[in-house]
Amino acid sequence: MRRCSSVLVLILGGAVALAKEKPPIVHRIPQPPRPDFSELEWLVGEWRGTTTEKSPQGEVSLSIAFDLDKRFMVFREQLSLAPTPTWVGSKEAWLGVLGRDHSNAAFVLRVYSDTGFVSRYRVTVEAGTVSFHPEGGEQPPPGWLFRRTLQRTDVGEMLETVQVAPPRKPFFDYYTAKLTRAIPPAVPPTPPPSKPTPE
């Protein structure tokens, strides 16, 4: 009985030694190339503005920032339009994530609205104008199409134009807003620590 136990211990000991000699298996997942956002960098920042005279009266707040190690751009917008004789007015907030498509050939923006709709837009850039063309999505507004342009007009200024097409109808201008890059408030200098008074 003792002899069998000794052989078993020797076999197990040899297996452990062999396992220690095997190099660890390393799995590597190739990462997609980092997107080139150089044509879109001017968009990054906090933007505020109001609609132009020919649009329903309203206010627009737009925030654009890089995220996830600069592999994506995140858009956040809040819109408030006053009612008119032909429009009931609206308030909407949406979040968009912009990145490259699966072929890395074009930019794609996926928009998530507080209305519950999820839409997809193909993005083109030309001469300081960024255009967003509707391409469906997981839950787009049924039958409705929205397209948007962001046009750089000056340093720290741009025009945002949104057009809408009802089901089986042509596009019409929804609103145009003039946005200005918001300047963060100056941080007051920290006062030096006060010296302790001698007792």
C-alpha positions as CSV (number, residue, x, y, z in Angstrom):
1,M,0.0,0.0,0.0
2,R,2.8,2.4,0.8
3,R,4.6,1.6,-2.5
4,C,1.4,2.6,-4.5
5,S,1.1,5.8,-2.6
6,S,4.7,6.7,-3.3
7,V,4.3,6.1,-7.1
8,L,1.2,8.2,-7.2
9,V,2.9,11.1,-5.4
10,L,5.8,10.9,-7.8
11,I,3.5,11.0,-10.9
12,L,1.6,13.9,-9.5
13,G,4.7,15.7,-8.7
14,G,6.0,15.3,-12.2
15,A,2.8,16.6,-13.7
16,V,3.0,19.8,-11.6
17,A,6.6,20.3,-12.7
18,L,5.6,20.0,-16.4
19,A,2.7,22.5,-15.9
20,K,5.1,25.0,-14.4
21,E,7.4,24.8,-17.4
22,K,4.7,25.6,-20.0
23,P,4.5,29.2,-21.0
24,P,1.2,31.0,-20.2
25,I,-1.2,31.4,-23.1
26,V,-1.6,35.1,-24.0
27,H,-4.7,36.2,-26.0
28,R,-4.6,39.5,-27.9
29,I,-7.6,41.1,-29.5
30,P,-6.5,43.4,-32.3
31,Q,-8.0,46.9,-31.8
32,P,-9.5,48.9,-34.7
33,P,-7.5,51.9,-35.8
34,R,-8.1,55.2,-33.9
35,P,-10.4,57.5,-35.7
36,D,-9.0,60.7,-37.2
37,F,-11.2,63.5,-35.8
38,S,-9.0,66.3,-37.1
39,E,-11.8,67.7,-39.3
40,L,-14.2,67.7,-36.3
41,E,-12.0,68.9,-33.5
42,W,-13.4,72.5,-33.8
43,L,-16.8,71.2,-32.6
44,V,-15.5,70.2,-29.1
45,G,-16.8,72.5,-26.4
46,E,-19.9,73.9,-24.8
47,W,-22.2,75.8,-27.2
48,R,-25.2,78.1,-26.4
49,G,-27.5,80.1,-28.6
50,T,-31.0,81.0,-29.8
51,T,-32.9,80.4,-32.9
52,T,-32.8,82.9,-35.8
53,E,-35.7,85.2,-36.8
54,K,-37.2,82.9,-39.4
55,S,-37.4,80.0,-36.9
56,P,-39.7,79.4,-33.9
57,Q,-38.4,81.3,-30.9
58,G,-36.2,79.0,-28.8
59,E,-33.0,78.2,-27.1
60,V,-30.3,75.5,-27.8
61,S,-27.6,74.1,-25.6
62,L,-25.1,71.8,-27.3
63,S,-22.1,70.0,-25.6
64,I,-19.6,68.0,-27.7
65,A,-16.6,66.2,-26.1
66,F,-14.2,63.3,-26.8
67,D,-14.7,60.1,-24.7
68,L,-13.2,56.6,-24.2
69,D,-9.6,57.5,-25.0
70,K,-10.7,59.8,-27.9
71,R,-12.2,56.9,-29.9
72,F,-15.6,58.5,-29.8
73,M,-17.3,62.0,-29.7
74,V,-20.3,62.4,-27.5
75,F,-23.0,65.0,-28.4
76,R,-25.6,66.2,-25.8
77,E,-28.2,68.7,-26.9
78,Q,-31.2,70.3,-25.2
79,L,-33.7,72.2,-27.3
80,S,-36.7,74.3,-26.3
81,L,-39.0,75.9,-28.9
82,A,-41.9,78.2,-28.1
83,P,-45.3,77.5,-29.7
84,T,-46.4,79.4,-32.8
85,P,-49.8,79.6,-34.6
86,T,-48.7,76.6,-36.7
87,W,-46.6,74.7,-34.2
88,V,-47.3,73.4,-30.7
89,G,-43.7,74.0,-29.5
90,S,-41.4,71.3,-28.2
91,K,-38.7,70.4,-25.7
92,E,-36.3,67.7,-26.4
93,A,-33.0,66.3,-25.2
94,W,-30.8,63.9,-27.0
95,L,-27.4,62.1,-26.8
96,G,-25.3,61.1,-29.7
97,V,-22.2,58.9,-30.0
98,L,-20.1,59.5,-33.1
99,G,-17.5,57.1,-34.4
100,R,-16.3,55.2,-37.5
101,D,-18.5,52.7,-39.2
102,H,-17.5,49.0,-39.5
103,S,-15.4,49.6,-42.6
104,N,-13.7,52.6,-41.0
105,A,-14.5,54.6,-44.1
106,A,-17.1,57.1,-42.8
107,F,-18.4,58.6,-39.6
108,V,-21.6,57.5,-38.1
109,L,-23.7,59.2,-35.4
110,R,-26.1,57.2,-33.3
111,V,-28.7,59.4,-31.5
112,Y,-30.7,58.5,-28.4
113,S,-33.6,60.8,-27.7
114,D,-35.6,61.4,-24.5
115,T,-38.6,60.5,-26.7
116,G,-37.4,56.9,-26.9
117,F,-36.3,57.0,-30.6
118,V,-32.9,55.7,-31.6
119,S,-31.7,57.0,-35.0
120,R,-28.5,56.6,-37.1
121,Y,-26.9,59.2,-39.3
122,R,-24.1,59.1,-41.8
123,V,-21.8,62.1,-41.3
124,T,-20.0,64.1,-44.0
125,V,-17.6,66.9,-43.6
126,E,-16.9,69.5,-46.2
127,A,-15.4,73.0,-46.0
128,G,-16.3,73.7,-42.3
129,T,-19.8,72.2,-42.6
130,V,-20.7,68.9,-40.9
131,S,-23.9,67.3,-42.3
132,F,-25.9,64.5,-40.7
133,H,-27.9,62.4,-43.2
134,P,-30.6,60.0,-41.8
135,E,-30.0,56.3,-42.3
136,G,-32.7,54.6,-40.2
137,G,-31.6,53.2,-36.8
138,E,-32.9,50.7,-34.2
139,Q,-36.0,52.8,-33.4
140,P,-36.3,55.8,-35.7
141,P,-39.5,58.0,-35.8
142,P,-41.8,56.0,-38.1
143,G,-41.9,57.6,-41.5
144,W,-40.2,60.8,-40.4
145,L,-36.8,62.0,-41.5
146,F,-34.5,64.5,-39.8
147,R,-31.3,66.0,-41.1
148,R,-28.9,68.4,-39.5
149,T,-26.0,70.6,-40.5
150,L,-23.4,72.4,-38.3
151,Q,-21.8,75.2,-40.2
152,R,-18.7,77.0,-38.8
153,T,-19.2,80.7,-39.4
154,D,-16.4,82.2,-37.4
155,V,-14.0,81.3,-34.5
156,G,-16.3,80.2,-31.7
157,E,-19.5,80.6,-33.8
158,M,-21.6,78.2,-35.9
159,L,-25.1,77.8,-37.3
160,E,-27.1,74.7,-36.5
161,T,-29.9,73.9,-39.1
162,V,-32.4,71.1,-38.7
163,Q,-34.8,70.0,-41.5
164,V,-37.7,67.7,-41.1
165,A,-39.6,65.5,-43.7
166,P,-43.1,64.1,-42.6
167,P,-44.1,60.7,-44.0
168,R,-44.0,60.9,-47.8
169,K,-43.5,64.7,-47.8
170,P,-40.4,66.8,-48.8
171,F,-38.1,68.4,-46.2
172,F,-38.9,71.7,-44.7
173,D,-36.8,74.0,-42.4
174,Y,-37.5,73.1,-38.7
175,Y,-35.2,75.7,-37.1
176,T,-31.9,77.4,-37.4
177,A,-29.9,78.5,-34.4
178,K,-26.9,80.7,-34.0
179,L,-24.6,79.1,-31.4
180,T,-21.6,80.6,-29.7
181,R,-18.9,78.7,-27.8
182,A,-19.4,79.3,-24.1
183,I,-16.4,80.7,-22.3
184,P,-15.9,79.0,-18.9
185,P,-15.9,81.5,-16.0
186,A,-12.5,82.5,-14.7
187,V,-11.5,80.7,-11.6
188,P,-10.5,83.1,-8.8
189,P,-7.0,82.7,-7.4
190,T,-6.8,80.7,-4.2
191,P,-5.7,83.0,-1.4
192,P,-2.5,82.1,0.4
193,P,-2.9,80.2,3.7
194,S,-3.1,82.6,6.7
195,K,-0.2,82.6,9.1
196,P,-0.9,81.4,12.6
197,T,-1.1,84.2,15.1
198,P,1.3,83.8,18.1
199,E,-0.4,83.3,21.4
